[in-house]
């Protein structure tokens, strides 16, 4: 276990490790920015789907299955 820890530490201190860490940080930043852009659009999309499902249930299914 100690040997593996030393290998990881050496890798992170090398130039390749710095590149790997930079890539991980870059991906994380990209995901965070994408989340701030996409979440409002997804919320609007989900609201529209729920409204359409309620209308479909009230107008098509409920009126046919449970007539007054």
N, C-alpha and C positions, 0 to 999 in steps of 0.2 A: 504494500500500500504506500509506503514511504517512497519507494522507487518511482511509482507512478506519479506521486505528488511532485517529486523533483523534476520529472520529465515535463509535466504540465507547466511548472514554474519556468523551466528553461525555455520552453516553446513560447510562452507569453512574453518573455524578455527578449526573444530574438526578433528579427525584422519580420519574419513570417507571422509570428504571433501578434505583432503590432498591426499588421495588415488584417489578420483575422478579427482582432478586436475592433478595428475600425469598421470592418464590414458588418459585424454584428450590431454595432451602434448605429450605423447608417440604415440598416434594415429596420431597426426598432424605431428610429425617428420617422422613417417613411411610413411605417404602419400607424404611428400616432397621428401624423398629418392626414393620412387617408381616412382614419376613423373620424376625425373632426369634419372632414368634407362629406363623407358618405352617410354618417348617422342621421343628419336631418333629412336627407333624401329617403332613407330607409323608413324613417318614422312616417313621412308623408305617404309613402307607398303602402305601409302596413295599415294606416288609417283608411286609405281608399279601399283596400281589400276588405277590411272589416265592414265598412259601410255597404259595399257591394254584396257581401255575404248576408248581411241583415236584410237588405232589400230583396235579395233572391229568396231567402227563407220566408219572409212575410208575404211576398207577392206570388211565388210559384209553389213552394212546397207546403207551407202551412195552410194556405187556402185550399189546396187540393186534398191534403190528408185530413184536415179538420174543418170541414165546411160548417158554416153557421146554420 
